[in-house]
Amino acid sequence: MISFAQEAPRNFLFLGGDDPEDHAALLQREDIEGAQVVYNWRGLEPSEGEYDFAAIERDLATLEAFDRELFVQLQDRFFLPQARWLPDYLLEEEIYAGGLARQADTAGEGPDGSGWVAMQWQPALRARFQALLDALAERFDGRIAGINLPETSTDLDLDNPPPGFSCDSYFAATMENLAHARQAFAASPVVQYVNFWPCEWDNDHDYMGRIFAMAEERQIGLGGPDIVPHRRAQEKNSYPFFNAYRERLPLVAMAVQQPTLTYIDPQTGEPFTRAAITAYAQDHLGVDVIFWTIEAPWLQENGSQ
């Protein structure tokens, strides 16, 4: 398996769905080792069992030309009302129960909600997701720096849940997909983003405890979409476990995405600095890889874009 062991976290760029070629100058900086790119399910499987990995191949070739690495984020949940990026057959065939569940309108996006999440708790849909993982592993295992599955947090209306949903079934589906990904990828690391669970606060369902225990046992990486030092919500959910397991997991990979930049350091009254984020990530969370948004001030100040 590809190793990420080192004293200081490695720096990757978080590109979202951008073409790495558009960020060539940043990628060729000596302090950047690669890029994390997000690929949605629909783009990778345009029709049932027919896969299109041209985008990953293109991005991998671009990064290899720069002597950089690619981390793949496989996306099955989306944060805009119009983003319904599953293959049509999953949305249309009755066996998949609609494919997507609407997330609650916490962002004030209107009657269509703030986004969607794939109904992984539906066994038929979950089987198709696992088939996609198998196909990706067959093509890219050992060629990519790693693959991560998206965050465990989701904003479903628990008072009016979608068909077949329960908090336990959601948790069980996540654990099953993660175990399947780990089995499929023998060489490239697998990382599950874990931040919050539906129904859980402060590990009161032992969801957080169980996924960290499984990750240690099966040597699976964990991570998350936000590094925010000492933030209470995270300190009541995933952060204490990252701290406790910081010498026990094969890989911890976490992101500093654009919203992270808006948080204020209470000690300074200013946004958290790169140094403060990196120190907390390394010393408290045991982070091996940080995926930095290209909007991070230290990248904009010291690089060209």
TISELUM-301666 format. One record per residue (C-alpha): residue number from 1; residue in one letter; x, y, z. Coordinates in steps of 0.25 Angstrom, whole numbers, plus 2048, in hexadecimal, padded with zeros to 3 digits. Layout:
BEGIN
+-----+---+-----+-----+-----+
:   k : r :  c1 :  c2 :  c3 :
+-----+---+-----+-----+-----+
: NUM : A :   X :   Y :   Z :
...
+-----+---+-----+-----+-----+
//
This chain:
BEGIN
+-----+---+-----+-----+-----+
:   k : r :  c1 :  c2 :  c3 :
+-----+---+-----+-----+-----+
:   1 : M : 800 : 800 : 800 :
:   2 : I : 805 : 80E : 7FD :
:   3 : S : 80B : 814 : 80A :
:   4 : F : 808 : 822 : 80F :
:   5 : A : 810 : 822 : 81C :
:   6 : Q : 818 : 82E : 81E :
:   7 : E : 81B : 839 : 829 :
:   8 : A : 813 : 844 : 823 :
:   9 : P : 806 : 844 : 81B :
:  10 : R : 807 : 843 : 80C :
:  11 : N : 800 : 84E : 804 :
:  12 : F : 7F6 : 84B : 7F9 :
:  13 : L : 7ED : 855 : 7F2 :
:  14 : F : 7DE : 853 : 7F3 :
:  15 : L : 7D9 : 855 : 7E5 :
:  16 : G : 7CB : 851 : 7E6 :
:  17 : G : 7C7 : 84E : 7D7 :
:  18 : D : 7D1 : 857 : 7D1 :
:  19 : D : 7DB : 853 : 7C6 :
:  20 : P : 7E9 : 852 : 7CC :
:  21 : E : 7EF : 858 : 7C0 :
:  22 : D : 7E8 : 865 : 7C4 :
:  23 : H : 7F0 : 865 : 7D1 :
:  24 : A : 7FD : 861 : 7CB :
:  25 : A : 805 : 86C : 7D2 :
:  26 : L : 800 : 868 : 7DF :
:  27 : L : 802 : 85A : 7DD :
:  28 : Q : 811 : 85C : 7D9 :
:  29 : R : 814 : 863 : 7E6 :
:  30 : E : 81F : 85B : 7EE :
:  31 : D : 816 : 85A : 7FA :
:  32 : I : 80A : 854 : 7F3 :
:  33 : E : 80A : 845 : 7F1 :
:  34 : G : 7FD : 842 : 7E9 :
:  35 : A : 7EE : 845 : 7E8 :
:  36 : Q : 7E1 : 840 : 7ED :
:  37 : V : 7D6 : 840 : 7E2 :
:  38 : V : 7C8 : 83D : 7E4 :
:  39 : Y : 7C1 : 834 : 7DA :
:  40 : N : 7B2 : 832 : 7DB :
:  41 : W : 7AB : 825 : 7D9 :
:  42 : R : 7A3 : 829 : 7CC :
:  43 : G : 7B0 : 82D : 7C5 :
:  44 : L : 7B7 : 820 : 7C7 :
:  45 : E : 7AB : 817 : 7C4 :
:  46 : P : 7A3 : 81D : 7B9 :
:  47 : S : 79A : 811 : 7B7 :
:  48 : E : 799 : 804 : 7BF :
:  49 : G : 7A6 : 7FC : 7C0 :
:  50 : E : 7AC : 805 : 7B5 :
:  51 : Y : 7B7 : 80D : 7BB :
:  52 : D : 7BE : 81A : 7B6 :
:  53 : F : 7CB : 81C : 7BD :
:  54 : A : 7D1 : 826 : 7B3 :
:  55 : A : 7D1 : 832 : 7BC :
:  56 : I : 7D9 : 82A : 7C7 :
:  57 : E : 7E3 : 826 : 7BC :
:  58 : R : 7E4 : 834 : 7B7 :
:  59 : D : 7E7 : 83A : 7C5 :
:  60 : L : 7F0 : 82F : 7C9 :
:  61 : A : 7F8 : 831 : 7BC :
:  62 : T : 7F9 : 840 : 7BF :
:  63 : L : 7FE : 83E : 7CD :
:  64 : E : 808 : 833 : 7C9 :
:  65 : A : 80E : 83D : 7BF :
:  66 : F : 810 : 847 : 7CB :
:  67 : D : 815 : 83B : 7D3 :
:  68 : R : 809 : 83C : 7DD :
:  69 : E : 7FF : 833 : 7E2 :
:  70 : L : 7F0 : 831 : 7E1 :
:  71 : F : 7E6 : 82F : 7EC :
:  72 : V : 7D8 : 82B : 7E7 :
:  73 : Q : 7CC : 82F : 7EF :
:  74 : L : 7C0 : 827 : 7EB :
:  75 : Q : 7B3 : 830 : 7ED :
:  76 : D : 7A5 : 82A : 7EF :
:  77 : R : 79F : 836 : 7F6 :
:  78 : F : 79E : 844 : 7F1 :
:  79 : F : 79B : 852 : 7F7 :
:  80 : L : 793 : 859 : 7ED :
:  81 : P : 784 : 857 : 7EA :
:  82 : Q : 787 : 855 : 7DB :
:  83 : A : 792 : 84B : 7DD :
:  84 : R : 78C : 83D : 7DB :
:  85 : W : 799 : 837 : 7D6 :
:  86 : L : 795 : 828 : 7D7 :
:  87 : P : 794 : 820 : 7CA :
:  88 : D : 786 : 820 : 7C4 :
:  89 : Y : 783 : 812 : 7C6 :
:  90 : L : 785 : 814 : 7D5 :
:  91 : L : 77B : 820 : 7D5 :
:  92 : E : 771 : 819 : 7CC :
:  93 : E : 770 : 80A : 7CF :
:  94 : E : 766 : 806 : 7DA :
:  95 : I : 770 : 7FD : 7E1 :
:  96 : Y : 779 : 808 : 7E5 :
:  97 : A : 76D : 810 : 7EC :
:  98 : G : 770 : 81D : 7E5 :
:  99 : G : 77F : 81C : 7E7 :
: 100 : L : 781 : 82A : 7EF :
: 101 : A : 77B : 82F : 7FC :
: 102 : R : 779 : 83E : 7FE :
: 103 : Q : 782 : 844 : 808 :
: 104 : A : 77B : 84E : 812 :
: 105 : D : 77A : 85D : 80E :
: 106 : T : 784 : 861 : 819 :
: 107 : A : 78A : 86B : 80F :
: 108 : G : 77D : 872 : 80B :
: 109 : E : 77E : 86D : 7FD :
: 110 : G : 76F : 86C : 7FB :
: 111 : P : 765 : 860 : 7F9 :
: 112 : D : 76E : 857 : 7F2 :
: 113 : G : 778 : 857 : 7FE :
: 114 : S : 786 : 85A : 7FF :
: 115 : G : 78B : 84D : 7F7 :
: 116 : W : 78A : 83E : 7F6 :
: 117 : V : 791 : 831 : 7FC :
: 118 : A : 791 : 824 : 7F5 :
: 119 : M : 788 : 81A : 7FC :
: 120 : Q : 793 : 810 : 800 :
: 121 : W : 78A : 80A : 80A :
: 122 : Q : 783 : 804 : 7FF :
: 123 : P : 78A : 7F6 : 7FC :
: 124 : A : 788 : 7F7 : 7ED :
: 125 : L : 78E : 804 : 7EC :
: 126 : R : 799 : 801 : 7F5 :
: 127 : A : 79D : 7F5 : 7EC :
: 128 : R : 79E : 7FE : 7E0 :
: 129 : F : 7A7 : 807 : 7E8 :
: 130 : Q : 7B0 : 7FC : 7EC :
: 131 : A : 7B1 : 7F7 : 7DE :
: 132 : L : 7B6 : 805 : 7DA :
: 133 : L : 7C1 : 804 : 7E5 :
: 134 : D : 7C5 : 7F6 : 7DF :
: 135 : A : 7C6 : 7FC : 7D1 :
: 136 : L : 7CE : 808 : 7D7 :
: 137 : A : 7D7 : 7FF : 7DE :
: 138 : E : 7DA : 7F6 : 7D2 :
: 139 : R : 7DE : 802 : 7CA :
: 140 : F : 7E5 : 80B : 7D5 :
: 141 : D : 7EA : 803 : 7E1 :
: 142 : G : 7F8 : 806 : 7E3 :
: 143 : R : 7F8 : 812 : 7D8 :
: 144 : I : 7F1 : 81C : 7E1 :
: 145 : A : 7F6 : 822 : 7EF :
: 146 : G : 7E9 : 81D : 7F5 :
: 147 : I : 7D9 : 81E : 7F4 :
: 148 : N : 7D0 : 824 : 7FE :
: 149 : L : 7C2 : 822 : 800 :
: 150 : P : 7BA : 82F : 804 :
: 151 : E : 7B6 : 834 : 812 :
: 152 : T : 7AC : 82C : 81B :
: 153 : S : 7A4 : 838 : 81E :
: 154 : T : 797 : 83A : 817 :
: 155 : D : 78B : 843 : 81A :
: 156 : L : 77F : 83A : 818 :
: 157 : D : 772 : 83E : 81E :
: 158 : L : 771 : 834 : 829 :
: 159 : D : 763 : 837 : 82C :
: 160 : N : 75F : 833 : 81E :
: 161 : P : 76A : 829 : 81A :
: 162 : P : 76C : 824 : 80B :
: 163 : P : 767 : 816 : 808 :
: 164 : G : 76F : 80B : 80F :
: 165 : F : 777 : 815 : 817 :
: 166 : S : 77B : 813 : 826 :
: 167 : C : 787 : 818 : 82D :
: 168 : D : 78C : 80A : 82F :
: 169 : S : 78A : 806 : 821 :
: 170 : Y : 792 : 813 : 81C :
: 171 : F : 79D : 80F : 825 :
: 172 : A : 79D : 801 : 821 :
: 173 : A : 79D : 804 : 812 :
: 174 : T : 7A9 : 80E : 814 :
: 175 : M : 7B1 : 803 : 81C :
: 176 : E : 7AE : 7F9 : 811 :
: 177 : N : 7B2 : 802 : 806 :
: 178 : L : 7BF : 805 : 80D :
: 179 : A : 7C3 : 7F7 : 80F :
: 180 : H : 7C0 : 7F4 : 801 :
: 181 : A : 7C9 : 7FF : 7FC :
: 182 : R : 7D4 : 7FB : 805 :
: 183 : Q : 7D3 : 7ED : 7FF :
: 184 : A : 7D3 : 7F2 : 7F1 :
: 185 : F : 7DF : 7FB : 7F3 :
: 186 : A : 7EB : 7F3 : 7F7 :
: 187 : A : 7F6 : 7FD : 7F3 :
: 188 : S : 7F0 : 80B : 7F3 :
: 189 : P : 7EB : 810 : 801 :
: 190 : V : 7DC : 811 : 804 :
: 191 : V : 7D7 : 81D : 80D :
: 192 : Q : 7C9 : 81F : 812 :
: 193 : Y : 7C6 : 82D : 816 :
: 194 : V : 7BF : 82D : 823 :
: 195 : N : 7BA : 839 : 82A :
: 196 : F : 7AB : 837 : 830 :
: 197 : W : 7A1 : 82C : 82F :
: 198 : P : 792 : 82E : 82E :
: 199 : C : 78B : 82C : 83C :
: 200 : E : 799 : 82C : 843 :
: 201 : W : 79F : 837 : 84C :
: 202 : D : 7AB : 834 : 855 :
: 203 : N : 7AC : 825 : 851 :
: 204 : D : 79E : 822 : 857 :
: 205 : H : 79B : 817 : 84D :
: 206 : D : 7AA : 812 : 84D :
: 207 : Y : 7AA : 815 : 83E :
: 208 : M : 7B7 : 81D : 83F :
: 209 : G : 7BD : 813 : 848 :
: 210 : R : 7BA : 807 : 83F :
: 211 : I : 7BF : 80E : 832 :
: 212 : F : 7CD : 811 : 839 :
: 213 : A : 7CE : 804 : 83E :
: 214 : M : 7CB : 7FD : 831 :
: 215 : A : 7D5 : 807 : 82A :
: 216 : E : 7E0 : 803 : 834 :
: 217 : E : 7DD : 7F4 : 832 :
: 218 : R : 7DD : 7F4 : 823 :
: 219 : Q : 7E7 : 7FF : 821 :
: 220 : I : 7DE : 809 : 81A :
: 221 : G : 7E1 : 817 : 819 :
: 222 : L : 7D7 : 822 : 81F :
: 223 : G : 7D6 : 831 : 81D :
: 224 : G : 7CC : 83C : 81C :
: 225 : P : 7C8 : 849 : 814 :
: 226 : D : 7CC : 853 : 81E :
: 227 : I : 7D8 : 856 : 827 :
: 228 : V : 7D3 : 860 : 831 :
: 229 : P : 7DB : 861 : 83E :
: 230 : H : 7D3 : 85E : 84B :
: 231 : R : 7C5 : 860 : 844 :
: 232 : R : 7BB : 85B : 84E :
: 233 : A : 7B2 : 853 : 844 :
: 234 : Q : 7BE : 84B : 83F :
: 235 : E : 7C3 : 84A : 84D :
: 236 : K : 7B6 : 843 : 851 :
: 237 : N : 7B7 : 839 : 845 :
: 238 : S : 7C3 : 835 : 83D :
: 239 : Y : 7CF : 83D : 842 :
: 240 : P : 7D1 : 836 : 850 :
: 241 : F : 7D2 : 829 : 848 :
: 242 : F : 7DC : 82E : 83E :
: 243 : N : 7E4 : 833 : 84A :
: 244 : A : 7E3 : 825 : 851 :
: 245 : Y : 7E6 : 81D : 845 :
: 246 : R : 7F1 : 827 : 83F :
: 247 : E : 7FC : 81C : 840 :
: 248 : R : 7F3 : 810 : 83C :
: 249 : L : 7ED : 813 : 82F :
: 250 : P : 7F5 : 811 : 822 :
: 251 : L : 7F1 : 81F : 81C :
: 252 : V : 7E9 : 82B : 820 :
: 253 : A : 7E6 : 834 : 815 :
: 254 : M : 7DE : 841 : 818 :
: 255 : A : 7DA : 84D : 810 :
: 256 : V : 7DB : 85C : 811 :
: 257 : Q : 7CF : 860 : 808 :
: 258 : Q : 7CB : 86E : 805 :
: 259 : P : 7C0 : 86F : 810 :
: 260 : T : 7CB : 86B : 81A :
: 261 : L : 7D2 : 878 : 817 :
: 262 : T : 7C7 : 880 : 81D :
: 263 : Y : 7C8 : 87B : 82B :
: 264 : I : 7CF : 885 : 835 :
: 265 : D : 7DA : 881 : 83E :
: 266 : P : 7D4 : 886 : 84C :
: 267 : Q : 7E3 : 888 : 851 :
: 268 : T : 7E6 : 892 : 846 :
: 269 : G : 7D8 : 897 : 841 :
: 270 : E : 7DD : 894 : 833 :
: 271 : P : 7DB : 888 : 82A :
: 272 : F : 7E4 : 87C : 82D :
: 273 : T : 7F2 : 87D : 827 :
: 274 : R : 7F8 : 872 : 81F :
: 275 : A : 801 : 86F : 82B :
: 276 : A : 7F6 : 86E : 835 :
: 277 : I : 7EE : 864 : 82C :
: 278 : T : 7FA : 85C : 829 :
: 279 : A : 7FF : 85B : 838 :
: 280 : Y : 7F1 : 857 : 83D :
: 281 : A : 7F0 : 84D : 831 :
: 282 : Q : 7FD : 847 : 834 :
: 283 : D : 7FE : 847 : 843 :
: 284 : H : 7EF : 845 : 847 :
: 285 : L : 7E9 : 83D : 83B :
: 286 : G : 7F5 : 835 : 836 :
: 287 : V : 7F3 : 83A : 828 :
: 288 : D : 7FC : 835 : 81D :
: 289 : V : 7F6 : 83C : 811 :
: 290 : I : 7EF : 84A : 810 :
: 291 : F : 7E7 : 84D : 804 :
: 292 : W : 7E8 : 85C : 803 :
: 293 : T : 7DE : 864 : 7FB :
: 294 : I : 7E5 : 86D : 7F0 :
: 295 : E : 7DF : 879 : 7F7 :
: 296 : A : 7E7 : 877 : 803 :
: 297 : P : 7EF : 884 : 806 :
: 298 : W : 7FC : 87E : 807 :
: 299 : L : 7FB : 878 : 7F9 :
: 300 : Q : 7F5 : 885 : 7F3 :
: 301 : E : 800 : 88D : 7F9 :
: 302 : N : 80C : 885 : 7F6 :
: 303 : G : 808 : 87F : 7E8 :
: 304 : S : 802 : 883 : 7DB :
: 305 : Q : 7F4 : 880 : 7D6 :
+-----+---+-----+-----+-----+
//
